Amino acid sequence: MGTWLAERFGLTVPVVGAPMAGAAGGALAGAISAAGGLGMVGCGSTAPADWVLEQRALAAAAGRPYGVGLLAWALPGRPDLLDAVLDDSVPRPALVSVSYGEYAQHVPVLHDAGVAVATQAGTVADGVAAVDAGIDVVVARGGEGGGHGRNLVATLPLLDAVLEAVDVPVLAAGGIGGPRGVAAALAAGAAGAWVGTAFLTCRESLLADDVVGRQAETDETGTAYGTVFDTASAVGWPNEFGGRAVRNEFFTRWQGREAELPADAEANATFRAAPTSRDLSAMALYAGQGVGRLGAERPAAAEVVADLGRAGDLLRAAVTRLGS
């Protein structure tokens, strides 16, 4: 499947493993890259710089191109994260995404280091601004996507509109969890698919078995979007970028009451203790609407990449049908 993404990074499957902070470390990124996609390490706002270097080394060990995802809003207070991404003691990433906040000033720095730059866009205006900033590839991320982003436009209409509005390669993101979704994105004109949720339950992900089990039992209607978890965490996420996660009791209790949450010491303590106590009723378990495709067993990332690669067969079959 010859697309800009595949040709630029030497991929056999035009899929990027989304940089999911807390789930996508170096082992997952490296496994995706080794299987023919482009794996990415997700760097959250509190990630230690040494951890970033360690995960980069794991990803680079595959001997294939890999990427790193950064949060633009966090970089003013954490310039060491960008330094860790560009530290040349480890083979540099081929792609760095900088999303959610003011990112334009980082684009020339990354370009000077020989790194391609992506950003996630939730509206057409976001996509146009990305091109003006010199971004190499725009990720059109619809509201179906897991984790953080906008919830204003669904993936297909957003992809359609962004493709019409910009003259750089575009990747489709949000709700794409299988080969049919990848095929649809490619048929629409995308250079590839940006896939996260499908890799959550992989054996190489950073997620614990109990979290994976909860995600695997959730159907496509079981996620919710909002700022409840960000309000409770108080790490600094801008309110314009909420998050999509598995709906649980904590989210349901506080949805619509976010303004009251900072003053509730007991609720905040419960949320912050949940990862240690393994209280899944209060943990933020980020996942997109493609979560319903996840199975009970933990596959290897290579199996997921191979499944997504069946998009080529689907496209060829569609051409045959249309031709007849």
C-alpha positions in Angstrom: 0.0 0.0 0.0 2.0 2.9 -1.3 1.1 6.1 0.5 3.2 9.1 1.6 3.3 7.6 5.1 4.6 4.2 3.9 7.1 5.7 1.5 8.4 8.3 3.9 9.1 5.9 6.7 9.5 2.6 4.8 6.4 1.0 6.1 4.6 -2.1 4.8 1.4 -1.1 6.6 0.4 2.6 6.5 -0.5 2.7 10.2 0.9 4.8 13.1 0.5 3.4 16.6 -0.8 6.5 18.5 1.4 7.9 21.3 -0.9 6.9 24.2 0.7 8.2 27.4 0.6 5.5 30.0 0.1 2.7 27.5 2.5 3.2 24.5 6.0 2.8 25.8 9.1 1.7 23.9 8.3 -2.0 23.8 4.9 -1.4 22.1 6.3 1.3 19.8 9.2 -1.0 18.8 6.9 -4.0 18.2 4.6 -2.0 16.0 7.6 -0.7 14.0 9.1 -4.1 13.7 5.8 -5.4 12.3 5.7 -2.8 9.5 3.9 0.1 11.0 5.3 3.2 12.8 5.2 2.8 16.6 5.2 5.9 18.9 6.1 6.4 22.5 3.6 8.6 24.4 5.1 11.1 26.8 2.8 12.5 29.4 3.3 15.8 31.2 4.9 14.2 34.2 7.1 11.7 32.4 10.7 11.8 33.7 13.3 12.7 31.0 15.3 9.6 31.9 12.2 7.5 31.2 11.8 9.1 27.8 15.4 8.1 26.9 14.8 4.6 28.2 11.7 4.1 26.1 13.3 5.6 23.1 16.1 3.1 23.4 13.5 0.3 23.6 11.7 1.6 20.5 14.9 2.1 18.5 16.1 -1.4 19.3 13.8 -2.7 16.6 16.1 -1.1 14.0 13.1 0.6 12.4 11.7 4.2 12.3 9.7 5.1 15.4 8.1 8.2 16.8 7.4 10.1 20.0 4.3 12.1 21.0 4.6 15.3 23.1 2.0 17.5 24.7 2.4 21.1 23.6 0.7 22.6 26.6 3.2 20.9 28.9 6.5 21.9 27.2 6.8 25.4 28.6 7.2 23.9 32.0 9.0 20.8 30.8 11.5 21.8 28.2 13.6 18.8 29.3 11.1 16.5 27.5 11.9 18.0 24.1 15.6 17.8 25.0 15.1 14.1 25.9 13.4 13.5 22.6 16.2 15.0 20.6 19.1 13.6 22.7 21.3 11.9 20.2 22.7 9.3 22.6 19.8 7.2 21.2 18.8 7.0 17.5 16.4 9.9 17.0 12.7 9.4 16.2 11.7 9.8 12.6 8.4 11.5 13.6 7.4 13.6 16.6 3.9 14.7 17.2 3.3 17.9 19.2 -0.3 18.5 19.9 -2.8 20.3 22.1 -1.4 23.8 22.8 1.0 26.2 21.2 3.3 24.0 19.2 4.5 26.2 16.3 7.7 27.3 17.9 8.8 23.7 18.2 8.4 22.8 14.5 11.6 24.5 13.3 13.6 23.0 16.2 12.5 19.5 15.2 13.0 20.1 11.5 16.6 21.3 12.2 17.1 18.0 13.9 15.9 16.1 10.8 12.6 15.0 12.4 9.2 15.1 10.6 6.5 16.8 12.7 2.8 15.9 13.1 0.0 17.5 15.1 -3.5 16.4 15.8 -6.3 18.5 14.5 -9.9 18.3 15.6 -11.3 20.9 13.2 -10.6 22.2 9.8 -9.2 25.4 11.3 -6.8 23.3 13.3 -5.6 21.6 10.2 -5.1 24.9 8.3 -3.2 26.4 11.2 -1.0 23.3 11.3 0.0 23.8 7.6 0.7 27.5 8.3 3.0 26.4 11.1 5.0 24.1 8.8 3.7 20.8 10.0 4.6 17.8 7.7 1.5 15.7 8.3 -1.8 16.6 9.8 -3.7 14.0 12.0 -7.4 14.5 11.5 -8.7 13.2 14.8 -12.4 12.8 15.1 -14.3 12.8 18.4 -14.6 8.9 18.4 -10.9 8.7 19.4 -9.7 7.6 22.8 -7.7 9.8 25.1 -7.5 13.6 24.6 -8.6 15.8 21.8 -11.7 17.7 20.6 -15.2 16.2 20.4 -16.6 18.6 17.8 -16.5 16.6 14.6 -16.7 12.9 13.8 -13.8 11.3 12.0 -15.2 10.8 8.5 -16.6 14.3 8.0 -13.5 15.8 9.6 -11.2 13.8 7.3 -13.2 14.7 4.3 -13.0 18.4 5.1 -9.4 18.5 6.1 -8.3 16.7 3.0 -10.1 19.4 0.9 -8.6 22.2 3.0 -4.9 21.3 3.2 -2.1 20.4 0.8 0.0 18.2 3.1 -0.5 14.5 3.9 -3.3 13.7 6.3 -3.7 10.8 8.6 -7.1 9.6 9.8 -7.7 9.1 13.6 -10.6 8.3 15.8 -12.5 5.0 15.9 -10.3 3.2 13.5 -9.7 -0.2 15.0 -9.6 -2.7 12.2 -8.8 -3.2 8.5 -12.1 -1.9 7.3 -11.5 1.4 9.0 -8.0 1.7 7.6 -9.4 0.8 4.1 -12.0 3.5 4.4 -9.5 6.1 5.4 -7.2 5.2 2.5 -10.1 5.2 0.1 -11.0 8.7 1.2 -7.5 9.9 0.4 -5.7 9.7 3.8 -2.0 8.8 3.7 -2.6 6.3 6.5 -4.4 5.7 9.8 -3.4 6.8 13.3 -4.6 3.9 15.6 -4.6 3.8 19.4 -7.3 1.7 21.0 -6.6 -1.4 19.0 -3.2 -1.6 20.6 -4.3 -1.0 24.2 -4.6 -4.7 25.0 -1.4 -5.8 23.3 1.0 -7.8 25.4 3.7 -5.1 24.9 1.5 -2.2 26.2 2.2 -0.6 29.6 -1.3 -1.3 30.9 -1.9 -3.8 33.7 -4.1 -6.9 33.2 -7.0 -5.5 35.2 -7.2 -2.4 33.1 -7.0 -4.4 29.9 -9.7 -6.7 31.1 -12.1 -3.8 31.9 -11.4 -2.3 28.4 -11.9 -5.6 26.7 -15.4 -6.1 28.3 -16.5 -2.6 27.2 -18.6 -2.3 24.0 -18.7 0.6 21.5 -21.2 2.5 23.6 -19.3 2.2 26.8 -17.0 5.3 26.6 -17.7 8.9 27.5 -16.0 12.2 26.7 -15.4 15.0 29.1 -13.1 16.8 31.5 -14.0 15.0 34.8 -10.7 13.0 35.0 -8.6 16.0 34.1 -10.2 18.1 36.7 -9.6 15.5 39.4 -6.0 15.0 38.3 -5.2 18.7 38.2 -2.2 18.1 35.9 -3.0 21.1 33.7 -4.9 19.8 30.7 -6.5 22.8 28.8 -10.3 22.5 29.1 -10.8 22.7 25.4 -9.3 19.2 25.1 -11.3 16.7 27.0 -10.7 13.0 27.1 -12.6 9.9 26.0 -12.4 7.0 28.4 -14.4 4.0 29.6 -17.4 5.3 31.6 -17.2 4.4 35.2 -18.9 5.4 38.5 -16.5 8.3 39.2 -17.1 9.9 35.8 -20.9 9.4 36.0 -21.0 10.9 39.4 -19.1 14.1 38.5 -20.1 14.7 34.8 -21.8 18.1 34.7 -20.4 18.9 38.2 -16.8 19.5 37.3 -16.8 23.0 38.9 -17.5 21.4 42.3 -14.9 18.7 42.0 -11.7 20.6 43.0 -13.3 21.4 46.4 -14.2 17.8 47.2 -11.1 16.5 49.0 -12.5 13.0 49.4 -13.3 12.6 45.7 -9.9 13.9 44.6 -8.2 11.6 47.1 -10.2 8.6 45.8 -9.2 9.4 42.2 -5.6 9.9 42.9 -5.3 6.7 45.0 -7.2 4.6 42.4 -4.1 3.5 40.4 -2.5 2.2 43.6 -5.7 0.7 45.1 -6.7 -0.7 41.7 -10.1 0.9 42.0 -11.3 0.7 38.4 -14.5 2.5 39.4 -12.4 5.7 39.8 -9.5 5.3 37.4 -9.3 7.0 34.0 -9.2 4.2 31.5 -8.8 6.0 28.2 -10.2 4.3 25.1 -12.0 5.2 21.9 -15.3 4.0 20.4 -13.3 1.2 18.7 -13.0 -0.5 22.1 -15.8 -2.8 21.3 -13.5 -4.7 18.9 -11.1 -5.7 21.6 -11.0 -9.3 22.7 -10.4 -11.0 26.0 -6.9 -12.2 25.1 -3.9 -10.0 24.8 -2.5 -10.2 21.3 1.0 -9.4 20.2 1.3 -6.0 18.5 2.5 -7.8 15.3 -0.9 -9.6 15.1 -2.7 -6.3 15.3 -0.5 -4.7 12.6 -1.0 -7.7 10.4 -4.8 -7.5 10.9 -4.8 -3.8 10.0 -2.7 -4.6 7.0 -5.7 -6.6 5.5 -6.9 -3.2 4.4 -5.0 -3.7 1.2 -7.0 -6.9 0.4 -10.3 -5.1 1.2 -9.4 -2.2 -1.1 -8.4 -4.6 -4.0 -11.7 -6.5 -3.5 -13.6 -3.2 -3.6 -11.9 -2.2 -6.9 -12.8 -5.6 -8.3 -16.5 -5.2 -7.3 -16.6 -1.6 -8.7 -15.0 -2.7 -11.9 -17.6 -5.4 -12.4 
